[in-house]
Amino acid sequence: MISFEMTDEQKQMQDVARKFTRNQIIPAAAELDEKAQMPVDIIKGAFEFGLWNLNLPEQYGGMGLDHLTEAILLEEIAYGCLGVCGAWAGNSLGLTPILLAGTDEQKQRWLCPFGEAPLFAAFCITEPNAGSDVSAVRTTARREKEEYILNGVKHFITHGGIAQMHVVFARTGEPNSGAKGLTAFLVPRDAPGLSVGKIENKMGDRASHISEIIFEDVHVPVRDRLGAEGQGFKISMQTLDRTRMCIGAAAVGVARRAYEEALEYSKQRVQFGKPLFKHQAIAFMLADMATEIEAARGLVWQAAWKMDQGDADPKLGAMAKLYAGDAAMKITVDALQIFGGYGYMKEYPMEKLMRDAKILQIYEGTQQVQRMVISARITS
Ligand SMILES: Cc1cc2nc3c(=O)[nH]c(=O)nc-3n(C[C@H](O)[C@H](O)[C@H](O)COP(=O)(O)OP(=O)(O)OC[C@H]3O[C@@H](n4cnc5c(N)ncnc54)[C@H](O)[C@@H]3O)c2cc1C
């Protein structure tokens, strides 16, 4: 039998995250959004508070949480601000490949520093001409004796250039070798030849940093190759199969915030002689929101629970991201509608929630890509 009851420990941690969000994230969110600033102080606070490195095993100084607890906490953090939560999601994306494919020596050397200070990790696959089609990556890694020489450009990289560790996917095979020609490498921020290009000015999710990274003759020792040559595509897909659940959890947080704001407002705002929520059209919108949030959370928790059984299910991960991301987009649009003209103004949190929600349908594989993942598994 499966229980949907949280354990006492999970309830306690949820409470801690909720207080952290209320005290540290919500008061700072509007300014971080306005200035497009990384929440560096909040991350430092989270590290000291014991709310950082959620999925990093304890042996490397992390919290070593199970995925279900990770989902519960990410929902709380994203409730405060999706851009701030991007720091957690970005690190999960950057650290998972090494947890999956690193040798013991690589894990010791690259992961232990993350337990000692609030550091960032980056997952670098997207390029100007390789977005949904990862097999089109053009960045090259040429082997010369005991080193690889990396050349190319990555873009839209969360924590790009500010990360201590960049997991870089580059082509070791022939130019037309497709997915089979990709290999993963671990590259530090201060590697000579690594530079930061354009820092993106985004519509939403503005408290997260994404940038272009340029590799010009970056020398990477063979010992920093992650997995064997040609395994890069597999490592990247296995990573996304696990981290999409985190995006689903963040989406539930954004959706819940929009719904709760709208519910509260609908009780205060009186039109035609009664509060908005007493008009059936508004009450039904709220009923749909509440239902979609429960359904989305159920899928996210199921995907997380499956991973905790040691059996990540790519289909469930994609379903969780797809459903929760679309629910967050729809709910933020409808919640803003309940605020009417006020929702369109910057004084209220609704327009930010709506701008933020859009990214949930794009990164870590667009919603079309999620449907490709799901349909490939239900039709094979
Ligand atoms: C805020 C943000 C953070 C990001 N962080 C990272 C990161 O940390 N690391 C990283 O590597 N990348 C990152 N990305 C990149 C992101 O993963 C890509 O933007 C995304 O995968 C889509 O690629 P694209 O933008 O090139 O769109 P394209 O692939 O060009 O797609 C354009 C449109 O066509 C659709 N489409 C494409 N192919 C098909 C098809 N076969 N069938 C149907 N529809 C299709 C897409 O769904 C989309 O709607 C980030 C992007 C953003 C905006």
The ligand as an SDF file (V2000), in Angstrom:
LIG
                    3D

 53 58  0  0  0  0  0  0  0  0999 V2000
   15.9360   30.1460  -18.0480 C   0  0  0  0  0  0  0  0  0  0  0  0
   16.5800   29.0250  -18.8040 C   0  0  0  0  0  0  0  0  0  0  0  0
   17.4760   28.1900  -18.1460 C   0  0  0  0  0  0  0  0  0  0  0  0
   18.1280   27.1670  -18.8430 C   0  0  0  0  0  0  0  0  0  0  0  0
   19.0800   26.4240  -18.2030 N   0  0  0  0  0  0  0  0  0  0  0  0
   19.8120   25.5270  -18.9340 C   0  0  0  0  0  0  0  0  0  0  0  0
   20.9140   24.8290  -18.3290 C   0  0  0  0  0  0  0  0  0  0  0  0
   21.2160   24.9940  -17.1460 O   0  0  0  0  0  0  0  0  0  0  0  0
   21.6440   23.9890  -19.1050 N   0  0  0  0  0  0  0  0  0  0  0  0
   21.3540   23.7760  -20.4200 C   0  0  0  0  0  0  0  0  0  0  0  0
   22.0620   23.0020  -21.0630 O   0  0  0  0  0  0  0  0  0  0  0  0
   20.3020   24.4190  -21.0260 N   0  0  0  0  0  0  0  0  0  0  0  0
   19.5350   25.2780  -20.3110 C   0  0  0  0  0  0  0  0  0  0  0  0
   18.4990   25.9600  -20.9120 N   0  0  0  0  0  0  0  0  0  0  0  0
   18.1710   25.6830  -22.2920 C   0  0  0  0  0  0  0  0  0  0  0  0
   16.8370   24.9700  -22.4580 C   0  0  0  0  0  0  0  0  0  0  0  0
   16.9330   23.6420  -21.9830 O   0  0  0  0  0  0  0  0  0  0  0  0
   16.4270   25.0610  -23.9380 C   0  0  0  0  0  0  0  0  0  0  0  0
   16.0570   26.4100  -24.1650 O   0  0  0  0  0  0  0  0  0  0  0  0
   15.3020   24.1200  -24.2990 C   0  0  0  0  0  0  0  0  0  0  0  0
   15.7270   22.7930  -24.2360 O   0  0  0  0  0  0  0  0  0  0  0  0
   14.7470   24.3910  -25.6990 C   0  0  0  0  0  0  0  0  0  0  0  0
   15.7370   24.5600  -26.6550 O   0  0  0  0  0  0  0  0  0  0  0  0
   15.6760   25.8380  -27.6270 P   0  0  0  0  0  0  0  0  0  0  0  0
   15.4910   27.0330  -26.7760 O   0  0  0  0  0  0  0  0  0  0  0  0
   16.8590   25.8110  -28.5070 O   0  0  0  0  0  0  0  0  0  0  0  0
   14.3560   25.6340  -28.4730 O   0  0  0  0  0  0  0  0  0  0  0  0
   14.1860   24.7370  -29.7980 P   0  0  0  0  0  0  0  0  0  0  0  0
   14.7230   23.3890  -29.5810 O   0  0  0  0  0  0  0  0  0  0  0  0
   14.6860   25.5090  -30.9730 O   0  0  0  0  0  0  0  0  0  0  0  0
   12.6080   24.6310  -29.8940 O   0  0  0  0  0  0  0  0  0  0  0  0
   11.7650   25.6770  -30.3920 C   0  0  0  0  0  0  0  0  0  0  0  0
   10.3310   25.1780  -30.3440 C   0  0  0  0  0  0  0  0  0  0  0  0
   10.1860   24.0480  -31.2190 O   0  0  0  0  0  0  0  0  0  0  0  0
    9.6900   22.9340  -30.5000 C   0  0  0  0  0  0  0  0  0  0  0  0
   10.2890   21.7140  -31.0380 N   0  0  0  0  0  0  0  0  0  0  0  0
   11.6120   21.4390  -31.2430 C   0  0  0  0  0  0  0  0  0  0  0  0
   11.7680   20.2240  -31.7550 N   0  0  0  0  0  0  0  0  0  0  0  0
   10.5260   19.6790  -31.8510 C   0  0  0  0  0  0  0  0  0  0  0  0
   10.0280   18.4210  -32.3110 C   0  0  0  0  0  0  0  0  0  0  0  0
   10.8410   17.4400  -32.7090 N   0  0  0  0  0  0  0  0  0  0  0  0
    8.7030   18.2320  -32.2780 N   0  0  0  0  0  0  0  0  0  0  0  0
    7.8580   19.2040  -31.8360 C   0  0  0  0  0  0  0  0  0  0  0  0
    8.2650   20.4040  -31.3970 N   0  0  0  0  0  0  0  0  0  0  0  0
    9.5910   20.6510  -31.3970 C   0  0  0  0  0  0  0  0  0  0  0  0
   10.0810   23.1870  -29.0650 C   0  0  0  0  0  0  0  0  0  0  0  0
    9.2490   22.4700  -28.1680 O   0  0  0  0  0  0  0  0  0  0  0  0
    9.9070   24.6900  -28.9630 C   0  0  0  0  0  0  0  0  0  0  0  0
    8.5560   24.9840  -28.7400 O   0  0  0  0  0  0  0  0  0  0  0  0
   17.8340   26.9670  -20.2250 C   0  0  0  0  0  0  0  0  0  0  0  0
   16.9250   27.7950  -20.8730 C   0  0  0  0  0  0  0  0  0  0  0  0
   16.3190   28.8310  -20.2030 C   0  0  0  0  0  0  0  0  0  0  0  0
   15.3910   29.7430  -20.9650 C   0  0  0  0  0  0  0  0  0  0  0  0
  1  2  1  0
  2  3  1  0
  2 52  2  0
  3  4  2  0
  4  5  1  0
  4 50  1  0
  5  6  2  0
  6  7  1  0
  6 13  1  0
  7  8  2  0
  7  9  1  0
  9 10  1  0
 10 11  2  0
 10 12  1  0
 12 13  2  0
 13 14  1  0
 14 15  1  0
 14 50  1  0
 15 16  1  0
 16 17  1  0
 16 18  1  0
 18 19  1  0
 18 20  1  0
 20 21  1  0
 20 22  1  0
 22 23  1  0
 23 24  1  0
 24 25  2  0
 24 26  1  0
 24 27  1  0
 27 28  1  0
 28 29  2  0
 28 30  1  0
 28 31  1  0
 31 32  1  0
 32 33  1  0
 33 34  1  0
 33 48  1  0
 34 35  1  0
 35 36  1  0
 35 46  1  0
 36 37  1  0
 36 45  1  0
 37 38  2  0
 38 39  1  0
 39 40  1  0
 39 45  2  0
 40 41  1  0
 40 42  2  0
 42 43  1  0
 43 44  2  0
 44 45  1  0
 46 47  1  0
 46 48  1  0
 48 49  1  0
 50 51  2  0
 51 52  1  0
 52 53  1  0
M  END
$$$$
